Amino acid sequence: MPEESLTQEEIRSSINAAFDSVNLINGIVNGTQMNNESTQEKKDCIDRNVSHLDLMITKSWFTDGLVDDEATDIASAVTAGNSFIAAN
């Protein structure tokens, strides 16, 4: 979808979806999600979600739509996810 045709609702929906990734990454890292999965499955899941966040932050319409500390929260989740992958 071309950037100029995105509504504020569509942008917010994309941001909310990105925060599903943030919450999943943080949950795996802090041990509250995917407790019954193998370390490799956790790493694969984190990798997919970090890749999604990395892609989204390259889009100006996405970053322009972030409010308050959302950019910081996304960056922190990416860092935590990459650290988890590297350490395990």
Backbone as JSON, one array per atom type, in Angstrom:
{
  "sequence": "MPEESLTQEEIRSSINAAFDSVNLINGIVNGTQMNNESTQEKKDCIDRNVSHLDLMITKSWFTDGLVDDEATDIASAVTAGNSFIAAN",
  "N": [[0.84, -1.17, 0.0], [0.69, 2.17, -0.91], [2.48, 4.75, 0.8], [1.27, 7.29, 1.01], [-1.42, 6.78, 1.03], [-2.14, 5.7, 3.43], [-4.17, 5.63, 6.29], [-4.59, 7.31, 9.46], [-5.6, 5.45, 11.23], [-4.79, 3.03, 10.05], [-2.03, 3.29, 10.24], [-1.74, 3.35, 13.04], [-2.7, 0.82, 13.6], [-0.68, -0.75, 12.47], [1.42, -0.02, 14.12], [0.45, -0.98, 16.57], [0.49, -3.71, 15.96], [3.23, -4.07, 15.73], [3.9, -3.73, 18.37], [2.88, -6.05, 19.41], [4.89, -7.75, 18.66], [7.01, -6.6, 20.14], [6.09, -7.08, 22.77], [6.02, -9.88, 22.77], [8.73, -10.56, 22.31], [9.89, -9.39, 24.63], [8.54, -10.89, 26.56], [9.49, -13.5, 26.09], [12.2, -13.13, 26.64], [12.1, -12.34, 29.35], [11.04, -14.6, 30.47], [8.29, -15.12, 30.67], [6.81, -15.99, 28.57], [6.34, -18.6, 26.15], [7.36, -20.76, 27.61], [7.33, -23.53, 27.45], [8.65, -24.16, 25.18], [11.47, -25.03, 23.1], [14.85, -23.78, 23.44], [15.88, -23.14, 20.93], [13.53, -22.77, 19.43], [12.51, -20.54, 20.74], [14.54, -18.69, 20.14], [14.29, -18.6, 17.34], [11.72, -17.51, 17.08], [12.07, -15.01, 18.32], [13.97, -13.97, 16.54], [12.45, -13.73, 14.15], [10.58, -11.82, 14.96], [12.19, -9.64, 15.72], [13.27, -9.09, 13.22], [10.95, -8.23, 11.91], [10.41, -5.86, 13.37], [12.76, -4.43, 12.79], [12.37, -4.01, 10.05], [10.02, -2.45, 10.06], [10.82, -0.07, 11.33], [12.23, 1.16, 9.37], [10.49, 2.49, 7.83], [9.2, 5.6, 7.13], [6.59, 6.57, 7.58], [5.78, 4.94, 9.59], [7.61, 5.39, 11.76], [7.13, 8.11, 12.08], [4.6, 8.01, 13.11], [4.85, 7.06, 15.68], [4.47, 7.5, 19.2], [5.27, 9.2, 22.29], [7.24, 7.13, 24.25], [7.5, 5.05, 22.45], [9.32, 4.49, 20.32], [11.69, 4.11, 21.74], [10.95, 1.89, 23.29], [10.65, -0.03, 21.3], [13.28, -0.14, 20.26], [14.59, -1.05, 22.57], [13.46, -3.6, 22.88], [14.39, -4.85, 20.55], [17.15, -4.82, 21.06], [17.23, -6.38, 23.43], [16.2, -8.79, 22.45], [18.13, -9.49, 20.5], [20.31, -9.82, 22.17], [19.46, -12.0, 23.71], [19.4, -14.0, 21.75], [22.12, -14.11, 21.06], [23.25, -14.95, 23.47], [22.27, -17.46, 23.98]],
  "CA": [[0.0, 0.0, 0.0], [1.51, 3.38, -0.94], [2.48, 5.46, 2.07], [0.37, 8.44, 1.04], [-2.81, 6.37, 1.18], [-2.37, 5.14, 4.75], [-4.91, 6.46, 7.24], [-4.06, 7.28, 10.82], [-6.01, 4.18, 11.82], [-3.93, 1.98, 9.51], [-0.71, 3.48, 10.84], [-1.83, 2.92, 14.44], [-2.85, -0.63, 13.58], [0.66, -1.3, 12.22], [2.2, 0.2, 15.34], [-0.04, -1.94, 17.55], [1.02, -5.03, 15.57], [4.65, -4.07, 16.09], [3.99, -3.92, 19.81], [2.69, -7.48, 19.67], [6.25, -8.29, 18.57], [7.75, -6.1, 21.31], [5.64, -7.8, 23.97], [6.43, -11.28, 22.67], [10.18, -10.6, 22.55], [10.14, -9.13, 26.06], [8.03, -12.02, 27.33], [10.42, -14.62, 25.97], [13.44, -12.76, 27.35], [11.92, -12.34, 30.81], [10.6, -15.91, 30.9], [6.85, -15.23, 30.88], [6.17, -16.53, 27.37], [6.97, -19.73, 25.45], [8.13, -21.54, 28.59], [7.37, -24.95, 27.08], [9.32, -24.3, 23.89], [12.92, -25.19, 23.18], [15.63, -22.55, 23.28], [15.96, -22.83, 19.5], [12.23, -22.23, 19.02], [12.46, -19.18, 21.27], [15.45, -17.87, 19.35], [13.69, -18.41, 16.01], [10.6, -16.59, 17.24], [12.65, -13.69, 18.56], [14.59, -13.51, 15.3], [11.38, -13.3, 13.24], [9.97, -10.6, 15.47], [13.19, -8.57, 15.6], [13.32, -8.74, 11.78], [9.75, -7.44, 11.64], [10.61, -4.52, 13.93], [13.8, -3.78, 11.99], [11.74, -3.58, 8.8], [9.05, -1.38, 10.31], [11.46, 1.21, 11.68], [12.79, 1.79, 8.17], [9.38, 3.17, 7.14], [9.01, 6.91, 7.76], [5.21, 6.71, 8.06], [5.71, 4.19, 10.85], [8.33, 6.11, 12.81], [6.44, 9.38, 12.3], [3.38, 7.74, 13.86], [5.14, 6.65, 17.05], [4.26, 8.52, 20.23], [5.94, 9.05, 23.58], [8.45, 6.3, 24.33], [7.35, 3.85, 21.63], [10.56, 4.21, 19.59], [12.62, 3.57, 22.74], [10.49, 0.55, 23.64], [10.98, -0.91, 20.17], [14.74, -0.32, 20.25], [14.96, -1.88, 23.72], [13.07, -4.98, 22.59], [15.33, -5.37, 19.55], [18.42, -5.07, 21.76], [17.05, -7.52, 24.34], [16.04, -9.97, 21.61], [19.42, -9.85, 19.92], [21.15, -10.3, 23.28], [18.99, -13.35, 24.05], [19.85, -14.9, 20.68], [23.56, -14.25, 21.16], [23.65, -15.59, 24.73], [21.73, -18.8, 24.14]],
  "C": [[0.89, 1.24, 0.0], [1.37, 4.17, 0.36], [1.45, 6.58, 2.12], [-1.09, 8.05, 1.22], [-3.11, 5.74, 2.54], [-3.14, 6.12, 5.63], [-4.23, 6.4, 8.6], [-4.41, 5.98, 11.52], [-5.14, 3.03, 11.33], [-2.52, 2.07, 10.08], [-0.72, 2.98, 12.29], [-1.97, 1.41, 14.53], [-1.49, -1.31, 13.35], [1.54, -1.15, 13.45], [1.76, -0.79, 16.43], [0.46, -3.35, 17.24], [2.49, -5.14, 15.91], [4.81, -4.29, 17.59], [3.59, -5.32, 20.25], [4.05, -8.16, 19.63], [7.09, -7.87, 19.77], [7.38, -6.91, 22.55], [6.05, -9.26, 23.94], [7.92, -11.41, 22.93], [10.47, -10.42, 24.04], [9.66, -10.29, 26.93], [8.93, -13.24, 27.25], [11.69, -14.33, 26.78], [13.25, -12.82, 28.86], [11.3, -13.63, 31.35], [9.11, -16.07, 31.14], [6.11, -15.79, 29.67], [7.02, -17.65, 26.78], [7.81, -20.6, 26.37], [8.25, -23.0, 28.21], [8.07, -25.2, 25.76], [10.83, -24.45, 24.1], [13.61, -23.83, 23.03], [15.7, -22.16, 21.81], [14.64, -22.24, 18.99], [12.06, -20.8, 19.53], [13.33, -18.25, 20.45], [14.88, -17.59, 17.96], [12.54, -17.41, 16.07], [11.1, -15.16, 17.46], [13.24, -13.14, 17.27], [13.55, -13.0, 14.31], [10.79, -11.96, 13.68], [10.92, -9.41, 15.44], [13.28, -8.14, 14.14], [12.12, -7.88, 11.39], [9.92, -6.01, 12.15], [11.67, -3.75, 13.16], [13.24, -3.25, 10.68], [10.83, -2.38, 9.04], [9.72, -0.05, 10.61], [12.18, 1.86, 10.5], [11.74, 2.61, 7.43], [9.08, 4.49, 7.86], [7.6, 7.09, 8.28], [5.03, 6.01, 9.4], [6.37, 4.99, 11.97], [7.69, 7.46, 13.11], [5.18, 9.2, 13.14], [3.6, 7.33, 15.3], [4.95, 7.81, 18.01], [5.07, 8.17, 21.48], [7.2, 8.2, 23.47], [8.39, 5.07, 23.43], [8.63, 3.5, 20.87], [11.6, 3.59, 20.53], [12.24, 2.14, 23.12], [10.82, -0.45, 22.54], [12.48, -1.18, 20.14], [15.2, -1.21, 21.39], [14.62, -3.34, 23.48], [14.0, -5.61, 21.58], [16.66, -5.72, 20.21], [18.32, -6.29, 22.66], [16.93, -8.82, 23.55], [17.36, -10.43, 21.02], [20.38, -10.37, 20.98], [20.77, -11.72, 23.67], [19.5, -14.34, 23.02], [21.35, -15.15, 20.81], [24.0, -15.05, 22.38], [23.21, -17.06, 24.83], [22.1, -19.69, 22.99]]
}
